[in-house]
């Protein structure tokens, strides 16, 4: 999946509609609205969040032939241009990798606020991880995935090439 903080409203809506086992139809608008509000932290003029994403090429290819493709790919490119956002792509050529079992998010805070935590996602939800040994393992895994990924410029070229094919 495209990370929530990088999703367009249409993509987020499609994800929530398809995940009907997690979101009642009446709750879709609220969940999409919350996701869009969270994204504002990336574009805030002051205290914007720093965000580093590693997106599987599969997530990009999965939308390539849909009505969502052009808007979502343009949005990824625009966000990747921001100085506080890094978008990397884990290419198919990597083959099997250490994070095949599911996605996760690492959250770092100022020391006076909280220790780092992680959020692991799965088909019917997710859970926060505050065990510092597990968070450290996930951080090491994220670094490894980042080294296997296309760098920001290569990822942007891949996304731009996919965008050209949507027209």
DSSP file (Angstrom, degrees, kcal/mol; ACC not computed):
  #  RESIDUE AA STRUCTURE BP1 BP2  ACC     N-H-->O    O-->H-N    N-H-->O    O-->H-N    TCO  KAPPA ALPHA  PHI   PSI    X-CA   Y-CA   Z-CA
    1    1 A X              0   0    0      0, 0.0     2,-0.3     0, 0.0    55,-0.3   0.000 360.0 360.0 360.0 151.1    0.0    0.0    0.0
    2    2 A X        -     0   0    0     57,-0.2     5,-0.1     1,-0.1    53,-0.0  -0.631 360.0 -97.1 -70.1 134.0    1.0    3.6   -0.5
    3    3 A X    >   -     0   0    0     -2,-0.3     3,-2.3     1,-0.1     4,-0.4  -0.244  30.4-118.2 -56.7 143.1    1.7    5.0    3.1
    4    4 A X  G >  S+     0   0    0      1,-0.3     3,-1.3     2,-0.2    -1,-0.1   0.833 112.4  57.6 -52.9 -39.3   -1.2    6.9    4.5
    5    5 A X  G 3  S+     0   0    0      1,-0.3    -1,-0.3    33,-0.1    37,-0.1   0.605 111.5  43.9 -71.2  -8.6    0.7   10.2    4.8
    6    6 A X  G <  S+     0   0    0     -3,-2.3    -1,-0.3     2,-0.1     2,-0.2   0.289  89.8 112.9-115.2   8.1    1.3   10.0    1.0
    7    7 A X    <   -     0   0    0     -3,-1.3     2,-0.1    -4,-0.4    32,-0.1  -0.561  62.3-130.1 -83.9 144.3   -2.2    8.9   -0.2
    8    8 A X     >  -     0   0    0     -2,-0.2     4,-2.7     1,-0.1     5,-0.2  -0.436  32.0-106.6 -77.1 165.2   -4.5   11.1   -2.2
    9    9 A X  H  > S+     0   0    0      1,-0.2     4,-2.5     2,-0.2     5,-0.2   0.909 121.4  51.0 -60.5 -41.7   -8.0   11.4   -0.9
   10   10 A X  H  > S+     0   0    0      2,-0.2     4,-2.3     1,-0.2    -1,-0.2   0.908 111.8  46.4 -64.4 -42.0   -9.3    9.2   -3.7
   11   11 A X  H  > S+     0   0    0      2,-0.2     4,-2.5     1,-0.2    -2,-0.2   0.937 112.8  49.7 -64.8 -46.4   -6.7    6.5   -3.0
   12   12 A X  H  X S+     0   0    0     -4,-2.7     4,-2.3     1,-0.2    -2,-0.2   0.904 111.3  49.9 -59.3 -41.8   -7.4    6.7    0.8
   13   13 A X  H  X S+     0   0    0     -4,-2.5     4,-2.6    -5,-0.2     5,-0.2   0.930 110.2  49.6 -63.2 -45.3  -11.2    6.4    0.1
   14   14 A X  H  X S+     0   0    0     -4,-2.3     4,-2.6     1,-0.2    -2,-0.2   0.906 110.3  51.1 -60.6 -41.9  -10.7    3.4   -2.2
   15   15 A X  H  X S+     0   0    0     -4,-2.5     4,-1.8     1,-0.2    -1,-0.2   0.929 112.9  44.9 -61.4 -45.7   -8.5    1.7    0.5
   16   16 A X  H  < S+     0   0    0     -4,-2.3     7,-0.3     2,-0.2    -2,-0.2   0.861 112.9  50.3 -70.3 -34.8  -11.2    2.2    3.2
   17   17 A X  H  < S+     0   0    0     -4,-2.6     3,-0.5     1,-0.2    -1,-0.2   0.923 112.8  46.8 -66.9 -43.0  -14.0    1.1    0.9
   18   18 A X  H  < S+     0   0    0     -4,-2.6     2,-1.1     1,-0.3     3,-0.3   0.827 104.0  63.3 -67.6 -30.8  -12.2   -2.1    0.0
   19   19 A X    >X  +     0   0    0     -4,-1.8     3,-2.6     1,-0.2     4,-1.9  -0.288  61.4 147.3 -88.3  50.6  -11.3   -2.7    3.7
   20   20 A X  T 34  +     0   0    0     -2,-1.1    -1,-0.2    -3,-0.5    -2,-0.1   0.702  63.4  67.9 -63.9 -17.7  -14.9   -3.1    4.6
   21   21 A X  T 34 S+     0   0    0     -3,-0.3    -1,-0.3     1,-0.2     3,-0.1   0.648 114.4  29.4 -71.7 -13.8  -13.9   -5.7    7.2
   22   22 A X  T <4 S+     0   0    0     -3,-2.6     2,-0.5     1,-0.2    -2,-0.2   0.632 122.2  46.7-115.3 -23.7  -12.3   -2.8    9.1
   23   23 A X  S  < S-     0   0    0     -4,-1.9    -1,-0.2    -7,-0.3     2,-0.1  -0.967  71.5-139.2-130.5 118.1  -14.4    0.2    8.1
   24   24 A X    >>  -     0   0    0     -2,-0.5     3,-2.2     1,-0.1     4,-0.6  -0.460  32.6-112.9 -66.2 145.6  -18.1    0.4    8.1
   25   25 A X  G >4 S+     0   0    0      1,-0.3     3,-1.0     2,-0.2     4,-0.4   0.849 118.3  56.5 -50.2 -37.2  -19.4    2.3    5.0
   26   26 A X  G 34 S+     0   0    0      1,-0.2     4,-0.3     2,-0.1    -1,-0.3   0.716 105.7  52.2 -68.7 -19.5  -20.7    5.1    7.3
   27   27 A X  G <> S+     0   0    0     -3,-2.2     4,-2.3     1,-0.1    -1,-0.2   0.496  83.3  88.3 -95.4  -4.1  -17.2    5.5    8.7
   28   28 A X  H <X S+     0   0    0     -3,-1.0     4,-2.7    -4,-0.6     5,-0.3   0.939  86.9  49.8 -61.7 -49.1  -15.3    5.9    5.5
   29   29 A X  H  > S+     0   0    0     -4,-0.4     4,-2.5     1,-0.2    -1,-0.2   0.903 112.4  48.4 -57.8 -42.3  -15.7    9.7    5.2
   30   30 A X  H  > S+     0   0    0     -4,-0.3     4,-2.4     2,-0.2    -1,-0.2   0.929 112.6  47.2 -64.3 -45.9  -14.5   10.2    8.8
   31   31 A X  H  X S+     0   0    0     -4,-2.3     4,-2.2     1,-0.2    -2,-0.2   0.894 113.6  48.0 -65.2 -39.1  -11.4    8.0    8.3
   32   32 A X  H  X S+     0   0    0     -4,-2.7     4,-2.4    -5,-0.2    -1,-0.2   0.920 111.3  51.1 -66.5 -42.4  -10.5    9.7    5.0
   33   33 A X  H  X S+     0   0    0     -4,-2.5     4,-2.1    -5,-0.3    -2,-0.2   0.908 110.1  49.1 -60.9 -43.1  -10.9   13.1    6.6
   34   34 A X  H  X S+     0   0    0     -4,-2.4     4,-2.4     1,-0.2    -1,-0.2   0.919 110.5  50.9 -62.8 -43.7   -8.7   12.2    9.5
   35   35 A X  H  X S+     0   0    0     -4,-2.2     4,-1.6     1,-0.2    -2,-0.2   0.915 110.2  49.2 -61.8 -42.3   -6.0   10.8    7.1
   36   36 A X  H  X S+     0   0    0     -4,-2.4     4,-0.7     1,-0.2    -1,-0.2   0.879 110.5  50.9 -65.6 -37.4   -6.1   14.0    5.1
   37   37 A X  H >< S+     0   0    0     -4,-2.1     3,-0.9     1,-0.2     4,-0.3   0.903 106.8  53.9 -66.5 -40.0   -5.8   16.2    8.2
   38   38 A X  H >< S+     0   0    0     -4,-2.4     3,-1.7     1,-0.2     4,-0.2   0.871 100.9  61.5 -60.8 -35.6   -2.8   14.1    9.4
   39   39 A X  H >X S+     0   0    0     -4,-1.6     3,-2.1     1,-0.3     4,-0.7   0.768  85.5  75.2 -63.5 -25.0   -1.1   14.8    6.1
   40   40 A X  H <X S+     0   0    0     -3,-0.9     4,-0.7    -4,-0.7     3,-0.4   0.741  81.6  70.3 -60.6 -21.5   -1.1   18.5    6.8
   41   41 A X  H <4 S+     0   0    0     -3,-1.7     8,-2.3    -4,-0.3    -1,-0.3   0.740  95.3  54.6 -67.4 -21.7    1.8   17.9    9.2
   42   42 A X  H <4 S+     0   0    0     -3,-2.1    -1,-0.2    -4,-0.2    -2,-0.2   0.769 115.5  36.6 -79.6 -26.2    4.0   17.2    6.2
   43   43 A X  H  < S+     0   0    0     -4,-0.7    -2,-0.2    -3,-0.4    -1,-0.2   0.349  84.0 128.2-109.9   4.8    3.2   20.5    4.5
   44   44 A X     <  -     0   0    0     -4,-0.7     4,-0.3     1,-0.1    -3,-0.0  -0.324  60.2-134.8 -62.0 143.1    3.0   22.8    7.6
   45   45 A X  S    S+     0   0    0      1,-0.1     2,-0.4     2,-0.1     3,-0.2   0.813  91.2  38.6 -70.7 -29.0    5.1   25.9    7.3
   46   46 A X  S    S+     0   0    0      1,-0.2    -1,-0.1     0, 0.0    -2,-0.1  -0.961 126.3   1.5-123.5 141.7    6.4   25.4   10.9
   47   47 A X  S    S+     0   0    0     -2,-0.4    -1,-0.2     1,-0.2    -2,-0.1   0.845  78.8 178.6  56.8  38.5    7.3   22.2   12.6
   48   48 A X        -     0   0    0     -4,-0.3    -6,-0.2    -3,-0.2    -1,-0.2  -0.443  31.8-106.6 -70.3 147.1    6.6   20.0    9.6
   49   49 A X        -     0   0    0     -8,-2.3     2,-0.5    -2,-0.1    -1,-0.1  -0.377  22.1-127.1 -71.0 150.2    7.2   16.3   10.2
   50   50 A X        -     0   0    0     -2,-0.1     2,-0.4    35,-0.0    35,-0.2  -0.875  32.7-171.4 -94.6 131.2   10.2   14.6    8.6
   51   51 A X  E     -a   85   0A   0     33,-3.1    35,-2.6    -2,-0.5     2,-0.5  -0.985  16.2-175.6-135.0 126.3    9.0   11.6    6.7
   52   52 A X  E     -a   86   0A   0     -2,-0.4     2,-0.4    33,-0.2    35,-0.2  -0.982  13.8-173.6-121.4 119.9   11.0    8.8    5.1
   53   53 A X  E     -a   87   0A   0     33,-3.1    35,-2.5    -2,-0.5     2,-0.5  -0.912  19.3-165.3-117.6 141.0    9.1    6.1    3.1
   54   54 A X  E     -a   88   0A   0     -2,-0.4     2,-0.5    33,-0.2    35,-0.2  -0.982  20.8-170.4-117.4 114.6   10.1    2.9    1.5
   55   55 A X  E     -a   89   0A   0     33,-2.8    35,-2.5    -2,-0.5     2,-0.1  -0.895  22.9-120.4-110.2 132.0    7.3    1.8   -0.9
   56   56 A X  E >>  -a   90   0A   0     -2,-0.5     4,-1.1   -55,-0.3     3,-1.0  -0.449  17.8-128.9 -66.0 139.1    7.3   -1.5   -2.6
   57   57 A X  H 3> S+     0   0    0     33,-2.6     4,-2.8     1,-0.3     5,-0.2   0.829 109.3  66.8 -56.0 -30.5    7.2   -1.3   -6.4
   58   58 A X  H 3> S+     0   0    0     32,-0.3     4,-2.3     1,-0.2    -1,-0.3   0.879  95.1  54.7 -59.2 -38.4    4.3   -3.7   -6.1
   59   59 A X  H <> S+     0   0    0     -3,-1.0     4,-0.7     2,-0.2    -1,-0.2   0.882 111.7  44.6 -63.5 -37.7    2.2   -0.9   -4.4
   60   60 A X  H >X S+     0   0    0     -4,-1.1     4,-0.8     1,-0.2     3,-0.8   0.926 114.4  47.3 -71.2 -45.2    2.9    1.4   -7.4
   61   61 A X  H 3< S+     0   0    0     -4,-2.8     4,-0.5     1,-0.2     3,-0.4   0.827 102.6  65.0 -65.9 -31.3    2.3   -1.2  -10.0
   62   62 A X  H 3< S+     0   0    0     -4,-2.3    -1,-0.2     1,-0.2     3,-0.2   0.814 111.0  35.7 -63.5 -29.6   -1.0   -2.2   -8.3
   63   63 A X  H X< S+     0   0    0     -3,-0.8     3,-2.1    -4,-0.7     6,-0.5   0.564  90.7  98.6 -96.4  -8.8   -2.4    1.2   -9.0
   64   64 A X  T 3< S+     0   0    0     -4,-0.8    -2,-0.1    -3,-0.4    -1,-0.1   0.791  88.9  37.8 -54.7 -36.2   -0.8    1.7  -12.4
   65   65 A X  T 3  S+     0   0    0     -4,-0.5    -1,-0.3    -3,-0.2     2,-0.2  -0.006 102.0  94.1-106.6  30.0   -3.8    0.7  -14.5
   66   66 A X  S X  S-     0   0    0     -3,-2.1     3,-1.1     1,-0.1     4,-0.4  -0.689  87.3-108.4-114.6 169.8   -6.5    2.2  -12.4
   67   67 A X  T 3  S+     0   0    0      1,-0.2     4,-0.4    -2,-0.2     3,-0.1   0.677 117.6  60.9 -67.4 -16.7   -8.3    5.5  -12.4
   68   68 A X  T 3> S+     0   0    0      1,-0.2     4,-2.4    -5,-0.1     5,-0.3   0.667  81.9  87.5 -82.1 -17.4   -6.3    6.5   -9.3
   69   69 A X  H <> S+     0   0    0     -3,-1.1     4,-3.1    -6,-0.5     5,-0.3   0.897  84.3  45.8 -57.1 -55.8   -2.9    6.2  -11.0
   70   70 A X  H  > S+     0   0    0     -4,-0.4     4,-2.4     1,-0.2     5,-0.2   0.933 117.6  41.6 -59.6 -50.3   -2.4    9.6  -12.4
   71   71 A X  H  > S+     0   0    0     -4,-0.4     4,-2.2     1,-0.2    -1,-0.2   0.924 118.1  46.8 -63.2 -44.1   -3.4   11.7   -9.4
   72   72 A X  H  X S+     0   0    0     -4,-2.4     4,-2.3     2,-0.2    -2,-0.2   0.915 113.6  47.1 -67.7 -42.4   -1.6    9.4   -6.9
   73   73 A X  H  X S+     0   0    0     -4,-3.1     4,-2.2    -5,-0.3    -1,-0.2   0.906 112.5  49.9 -66.3 -40.7    1.6    9.2   -8.9
   74   74 A X  H  X S+     0   0    0     -4,-2.4     4,-2.5    -5,-0.3    -1,-0.2   0.909 110.5  51.2 -60.8 -41.5    1.6   13.0   -9.4
   75   75 A X  H  X S+     0   0    0     -4,-2.2     4,-2.7    -5,-0.2     5,-0.2   0.914 108.0  51.3 -64.2 -43.0    1.0   13.4   -5.6
   76   76 A X  H  X S+     0   0    0     -4,-2.3     4,-2.4     1,-0.2    -1,-0.2   0.922 111.3  48.2 -59.5 -43.8    4.0   11.1   -4.8
   77   77 A X  H  X S+     0   0    0     -4,-2.2     4,-0.8     2,-0.2    -2,-0.2   0.911 112.3  48.8 -63.5 -42.1    6.3   13.1   -7.1
   78   78 A X  H >< S+     0   0    0     -4,-2.5     3,-0.7     1,-0.2     4,-0.4   0.919 113.2  46.4 -64.8 -43.4    5.1   16.4   -5.5
   79   79 A X  H >< S+     0   0    0     -4,-2.7     3,-1.5     1,-0.2    -1,-0.2   0.883 106.5  59.1 -66.8 -36.9    5.6   15.1   -2.0
   80   80 A X  H 3< S+     0   0    0     -4,-2.4    -1,-0.2     1,-0.3    -2,-0.2   0.715  97.8  61.8 -65.7 -19.6    9.0   13.7   -2.9
   81   81 A X  T << S+     0   0    0     -4,-0.8    -1,-0.3    -3,-0.7    -2,-0.2   0.650  81.9 101.0 -78.9 -15.3   10.1   17.2   -3.9
   82   82 A X  S X  S-     0   0    0     -3,-1.5     3,-1.4    -4,-0.4   -39,-0.0  -0.457  78.0-131.3 -71.1 141.7    9.6   18.5   -0.3
   83   83 A X  T 3  S+     0   0    0      1,-0.3    -1,-0.1    -2,-0.1    -3,-0.0   0.729 106.1  50.6 -67.3 -20.3   12.8   18.8    1.7
   84   84 A X  T 3  S+     0   0    0    -42,-0.2   -33,-3.1    -5,-0.1     2,-0.4   0.353 101.0  75.2 -97.6   5.0   11.2   17.0    4.7
   85   85 A X  E <   -a   51   0A   0     -3,-1.4     2,-0.5    -6,-0.2   -33,-0.2  -0.969  54.0-172.9-125.3 131.7   10.0   14.0    2.6
   86   86 A X  E     -a   52   0A   0    -35,-2.6   -33,-3.1    -2,-0.4     2,-0.6  -0.989   4.0-170.2-120.9 126.8   12.0   11.1    1.2
   87   87 A X  E     +a   53   0A   0     -2,-0.5     2,-0.3   -35,-0.2   -33,-0.2  -0.959  10.8 173.6-119.9 113.9   10.3    8.6   -1.1
   88   88 A X  E     -a   54   0A   0    -35,-2.5   -33,-2.8    -2,-0.6     2,-0.5  -0.825  20.0-141.8-114.2 156.5   12.2    5.5   -2.0
   89   89 A X  E     -aB  55 150A   0     61,-0.7    61,-3.3    -2,-0.3     2,-0.9  -0.979   6.7-143.2-123.7 128.7   11.0    2.5   -3.9
   90   90 A X  E     -a   56   0A   0    -35,-2.5   -33,-2.6    -2,-0.5   -32,-0.3  -0.807  34.1-139.5 -86.8 107.2   12.0   -1.1   -3.1
   91   91 A X    >   -     0   0    0     -2,-0.9     3,-1.8    57,-0.4     4,-0.3  -0.246  15.1-117.6 -75.1 156.6   12.2   -2.6   -6.7
   92   92 A X  G >  S+     0   0    0      1,-0.3     3,-2.5     2,-0.2    -1,-0.1   0.846 110.1  71.5 -54.7 -35.5   11.0   -6.0   -7.8
   93   93 A X  G 3  S+     0   0    0      1,-0.3    -1,-0.3     2,-0.0     3,-0.1   0.679  81.4  73.1 -62.0 -15.1   14.6   -6.9   -8.6
   94   94 A X  G <  S-     0   0    0     -3,-1.8    -1,-0.3     1,-0.2    -2,-0.2   0.805  86.5-168.6 -64.1 -28.3   15.3   -7.0   -4.9
   95   95 A X    <   +     0   0    0     -3,-2.5    -1,-0.2    -4,-0.3     2,-0.0  -0.436  51.6   8.7  73.4-149.1   13.3  -10.3   -4.8
   96   96 A X  S    S-     0   0    0     -2,-0.1     2,-0.3    -3,-0.1     0, 0.0  -0.371  79.6-176.2 -63.2 142.7   12.3  -11.7   -1.5
   97   97 A X    >   -     0   0    0     -2,-0.0     3,-1.2     1,-0.0    -2,-0.0  -0.887  39.2 -98.8-141.1 171.7   13.1   -9.3    1.3
   98   98 A X  T 3  S+     0   0    0     -2,-0.3     3,-0.3     1,-0.3    43,-0.1   0.583 114.4  54.5 -70.7 -12.0   13.0   -9.1    5.1
   99   99 A X  T >   +     0   0    0      1,-0.2     3,-1.3     2,-0.1    -1,-0.3   0.014  66.3 117.5-112.3  28.8    9.7   -7.2    5.3
  100  100 A X  T <   +     0   0    0     -3,-1.2    -1,-0.2     1,-0.2    -2,-0.1   0.755  66.6  67.5 -64.6 -23.7    7.6   -9.5    3.3
  101  101 A X  T 3  S-     0   0    0     -3,-0.3     2,-0.3     1,-0.2    -1,-0.2   0.618 115.9 -55.9 -78.2 -11.8    5.4  -10.2    6.3
  102  102 A X    <   -     0   0    0     -3,-1.3    -1,-0.2    20,-0.1     2,-0.1  -0.827  56.3 -73.5 153.7 168.8    3.9   -6.7    6.5
  103  103 A X        -     0   0    0     18,-0.3    18,-2.1    -2,-0.3     2,-0.3  -0.446  37.2-176.3 -90.6 162.9    4.4   -3.0    6.7
  104  104 A X  E     -C  120   0B   0     16,-0.2     2,-0.4    -2,-0.1    16,-0.2  -0.980  16.4-142.5-153.0 159.7    5.4   -1.0    9.7
  105  105 A X  E     -C  119   0B   0     14,-2.2    14,-2.5    -2,-0.3     2,-0.5  -0.992  11.1-149.0-127.4 133.4    5.9    2.6   10.7
  106  106 A X  E     -C  118   0B   0     -2,-0.4     2,-0.5    12,-0.2    12,-0.2  -0.880  11.5-162.1-101.5 135.0    8.6    3.9   13.0
  107  107 A X  E     -C  117   0B   0     10,-3.2    10,-2.1    -2,-0.5     2,-0.4  -0.968   5.1-171.3-122.0 118.7    7.8    7.0   15.0
  108  108 A X        -     0   0    0     -2,-0.5     2,-0.3     8,-0.2     7,-0.1  -0.876   8.2-176.5-108.0 142.2   10.6    9.1   16.6
  109  109 A X        -     0   0    0     -2,-0.4     7,-0.1     5,-0.4     2,-0.1  -0.836  39.4 -79.3-129.4 165.5    9.8   11.8   19.1
  110  110 A X    >>  -     0   0    0     -2,-0.3     3,-2.3     1,-0.1     4,-1.7  -0.429  51.6-112.3 -60.1 144.0   11.8   14.4   21.0
  111  111 A X  T 34 S+     0   0    0      1,-0.3    -1,-0.1     2,-0.2    -2,-0.0   0.811 117.0  54.2 -54.0 -33.6   13.4   12.7   24.0
  112  112 A X  T 34 S+     0   0    0      1,-0.1    -1,-0.3     2,-0.0     3,-0.1   0.622 110.2  48.8 -77.4 -10.2   11.2   14.6   26.5
  113  113 A X  T <4 S-     0   0    0     -3,-2.3     2,-0.3     1,-0.3    -2,-0.2   0.906 121.2 -40.2 -93.0 -53.8    8.1   13.4   24.7
  114  114 A X     <  -     0   0    0     -4,-1.7    -5,-0.4     3,-0.0    -1,-0.3  -0.985  51.6 -98.3-168.2 157.3    8.5    9.7   24.2
  115  115 A X        -     0   0    0     -2,-0.3    -5,-0.1     1,-0.1    -8,-0.0  -0.427  65.3 -78.6 -70.5 161.2   10.9    6.9   23.4
  116  116 A X        -     0   0    0     -2,-0.1     2,-0.3    -7,-0.1    -8,-0.2  -0.325  55.2-173.4 -61.0 147.7   10.6    5.7   19.7
  117  117 A X  E     -C  107   0B   0    -10,-2.1   -10,-3.2    -3,-0.1     2,-0.3  -0.887  11.7-144.0-134.5 168.0    7.7    3.4   19.0
  118  118 A X  E     -CD 106 129B   0     11,-2.2    11,-3.3    -2,-0.3     2,-0.5  -0.919   3.0-148.0-129.8 158.6    6.6    1.4   16.0
  119  119 A X  E     -CD 105 128B   0    -14,-2.5   -14,-2.2    -2,-0.3     2,-0.5  -0.985  12.7-159.7-127.4 120.0    3.2    0.6   14.5
  120  120 A X  E     -CD 104 127B   0      7,-2.4     7,-1.9    -2,-0.5     2,-0.3  -0.864  10.4-153.3-102.2 132.2    2.8   -2.8   12.7
  121  121 A X  E     + D   0 126B   0    -18,-2.1     2,-0.3    -2,-0.5     5,-0.3  -0.764  19.0 164.5-106.6 149.0    0.0   -3.1   10.3
  122  122 A X  E >   - D   0 125B   0      3,-3.0     3,-2.0    -2,-0.3   -20,-0.1  -0.914  53.2 -76.9-151.6 178.1   -1.9   -6.2    9.2
  123  123 A X  T 3  S+     0   0    0      1,-0.3  -102,-0.1    -2,-0.3     3,-0.1   0.742 126.2  33.0 -56.4 -31.1   -5.1   -7.1    7.4
  124  124 A X  T 3  S-     0   0    0      1,-0.1     2,-0.4  -102,-0.0    -1,-0.3   0.130 129.5 -62.2-115.1  22.2   -7.5   -6.5   10.3
  125  125 A X  E <   -D  122   0B   0     -3,-2.0    -3,-3.0     2,-0.0     2,-0.3  -0.997  54.5-108.5 145.0-138.6   -5.7   -3.6   12.0
  126  126 A X  E     -D  121   0B   0     -2,-0.4     2,-0.3    -5,-0.3    -5,-0.2  -0.970  15.4-130.9-177.4 178.0   -2.4   -3.0   13.7
  127  127 A X  E     -D  120   0B   0     -7,-1.9    -7,-2.4    -2,-0.3     2,-0.3  -0.998  20.6-112.4-151.0 151.3   -0.7   -2.5   17.0
  128  128 A X  E     -D  119   0B   0     -2,-0.3     2,-0.5    -9,-0.2    -9,-0.2  -0.600  25.5-153.6 -80.6 142.2    1.8   -0.2   18.7
  129  129 A X  E     +D  118   0B   0    -11,-3.3   -11,-2.2    -2,-0.3    -2,-0.0  -0.975  25.5 162.1-118.7 119.3    5.1   -1.6   19.6
  130  130 A X        +     0   0    0     -2,-0.5     2,-0.6   -13,-0.2    -1,-0.1   0.421  37.5 117.8-115.7  -1.1    6.9    0.1   22.5
  131  131 A X     >  -     0   0    0      1,-0.2     4,-2.5   -13,-0.1     3,-0.5  -0.569  59.8-148.0 -65.0 113.5    9.4   -2.7   23.3
  132  132 A X  H  > S+     0   0    0     -2,-0.6     4,-2.1     1,-0.3    -1,-0.2   0.767  93.5  56.3 -63.9 -27.4   12.6   -0.9   22.6
  133  133 A X  H  > S+     0   0    0      2,-0.2     4,-1.9     1,-0.2    -1,-0.3   0.915 111.2  43.5 -67.5 -42.0   14.4   -4.1   21.4
  134  134 A X  H  > S+     0   0    0     -3,-0.5     4,-2.6     2,-0.2    -2,-0.2   0.909 112.8  51.9 -69.3 -42.1   11.7   -4.7   18.8
  135  135 A X  H  X S+     0   0    0     -4,-2.5     4,-2.3     1,-0.2    -2,-0.2   0.907 109.6  50.6 -60.1 -41.4   11.7   -1.1   17.8
  136  136 A X  H  X S+     0   0    0     -4,-2.1     4,-2.3    -5,-0.2    -1,-0.2   0.897 109.6  50.6 -63.9 -40.1   15.5   -1.2   17.3
  137  137 A X  H  X S+     0   0    0     -4,-1.9     4,-2.4     2,-0.2    -2,-0.2   0.922 111.5  47.7 -63.0 -43.5   15.1   -4.4   15.2
  138  138 A X  H  X S+     0   0    0     -4,-2.6     4,-2.7     2,-0.2    -2,-0.2   0.871 109.8  53.2 -65.8 -36.0   12.5   -2.7   13.0
  139  139 A X  H  X S+     0   0    0     -4,-2.3     4,-2.3     2,-0.2    -1,-0.2   0.915 109.9  47.7 -64.0 -42.7   14.7    0.4   12.7
  140  140 A X  H  X S+     0   0    0     -4,-2.3     4,-2.2     2,-0.2    -2,-0.2   0.906 111.9  50.7 -62.8 -42.0   17.6   -1.8   11.5
  141  141 A X  H  X S+     0   0    0     -4,-2.4     4,-2.8     2,-0.2    -2,-0.2   0.916 108.9  51.1 -61.8 -43.9   15.2   -3.5    9.1
  142  142 A X  H  X S+     0   0    0     -4,-2.7     4,-2.5     1,-0.2    -2,-0.2   0.917 109.6  50.1 -60.8 -43.3   14.1   -0.1    7.8
  143  143 A X  H  X S+     0   0    0     -4,-2.3     4,-1.9     2,-0.2    -1,-0.2   0.906 111.4  49.0 -60.9 -41.5   17.7    1.0    7.2
  144  144 A X  H  X S+     0   0    0     -4,-2.2     4,-1.5     2,-0.2    -2,-0.2   0.921 110.7  49.3 -65.5 -44.1   18.4   -2.3    5.4
  145  145 A X  H  X S+     0   0    0     -4,-2.8     4,-0.9     1,-0.2    -1,-0.2   0.895 108.7  54.9 -61.1 -39.4   15.3   -1.8    3.2
  146  146 A X  H  < S+     0   0    0     -4,-2.5     3,-0.5     1,-0.2    -1,-0.2   0.888 106.2  50.5 -61.2 -39.8   16.4    1.7    2.5
  147  147 A X  H  < S+     0   0    0     -4,-1.9    -1,-0.2     1,-0.2    -2,-0.2   0.800 111.4  48.8 -69.4 -27.6   19.8    0.5    1.3
  148  148 A X  H  < S+     0   0    0     -4,-1.5   -57,-0.4    -3,-0.1    -1,-0.2   0.607 101.2  89.0 -83.2 -12.7   18.1   -2.0   -1.1
  149  149 A X  S  < S-     0   0    0     -4,-0.9   -59,-0.3    -3,-0.5     2,-0.2  -0.342  89.7 -95.6 -85.9 162.4   15.8    0.6   -2.4
  150  150 A X  B     -B   89   0A   0    -61,-3.3   -61,-0.7     1,-0.1    -1,-0.1  -0.540  50.3-113.0 -66.1 140.6   16.1    3.0   -5.3
  151  151 A X     >  -     0   0    0     -2,-0.2     4,-3.1   -63,-0.1     5,-0.3  -0.160  38.2 -87.7 -70.7 176.8   17.4    6.3   -4.0
  152  152 A X  H  > S+     0   0    0      1,-0.2     4,-2.3     2,-0.2     5,-0.1   0.885 128.0  45.6 -55.9 -43.9   15.1    9.4   -4.1
  153  153 A X  H  > S+     0   0    0      2,-0.2     4,-2.1     1,-0.2    -1,-0.2   0.923 114.9  46.4 -68.2 -44.2   16.1   10.4   -7.6
  154  154 A X  H  > S+     0   0    0      2,-0.2     4,-2.3     1,-0.2    -2,-0.2   0.901 112.9  50.8 -64.2 -40.3   15.8    6.9   -9.1
  155  155 A X  H  X S+     0   0    0     -4,-3.1     4,-2.6     1,-0.2    -2,-0.2   0.916 108.8  51.1 -63.0 -43.1   12.5    6.4   -7.4
  156  156 A X  H  X S+     0   0    0     -4,-2.3     4,-2.7    -5,-0.3    -1,-0.2   0.893 109.4  51.0 -62.1 -39.4   11.2    9.7   -8.8
  157  157 A X  H  X S+     0   0    0     -4,-2.1     4,-2.5     2,-0.2    -1,-0.2   0.920 110.5  48.8 -63.6 -42.9   12.3    8.6  -12.3
  158  158 A X  H  X S+     0   0    0     -4,-2.3     4,-2.2     2,-0.2    -2,-0.2   0.939 113.8  45.9 -61.2 -47.1   10.5    5.3  -11.9
  159  159 A X  H  X S+     0   0    0     -4,-2.6     4,-2.3     1,-0.2    -2,-0.2   0.910 112.4  51.0 -63.3 -42.9    7.3    7.1  -10.7
  160  160 A X  H  X S+     0   0    0     -4,-2.7     4,-2.1     2,-0.2    -1,-0.2   0.892 109.8  50.2 -62.5 -40.1    7.6    9.7  -13.5
  161  161 A X  H  X S+     0   0    0     -4,-2.5     4,-1.2     2,-0.2    -1,-0.2   0.891 110.6  49.3 -65.7 -39.0    7.9    6.9  -16.1
  162  162 A X  H  X S+     0   0    0     -4,-2.2     4,-0.5     1,-0.2    -2,-0.2   0.896 108.9  53.7 -64.6 -39.2    4.9    5.1  -14.7
  163  163 A X  H >X S+     0   0    0     -4,-2.3     3,-1.4     1,-0.2     4,-0.5   0.899 103.4  55.8 -62.5 -41.4    3.0    8.4  -14.8
  164  164 A X  H >< S+     0   0    0     -4,-2.1     3,-0.9     1,-0.3    -1,-0.2   0.858 104.5  54.5 -59.0 -34.8    3.8    8.8  -18.5
  165  165 A X  H 3< S+     0   0    0     -4,-1.2    -1,-0.3     1,-0.2    -2,-0.2   0.602  96.7  66.1 -77.1 -11.1    2.3    5.4  -19.2
  166  166 A X  H <<        0   0    0     -3,-1.4    -1,-0.2    -4,-0.5    -2,-0.2   0.644 360.0 360.0 -83.1 -13.5   -1.0    6.4  -17.6
  167  167 A X    <<        0   0    0     -3,-0.9    -1,-0.2    -4,-0.5    -2,-0.1   0.478 360.0 360.0 -86.4 360.0   -1.8    9.0  -20.2
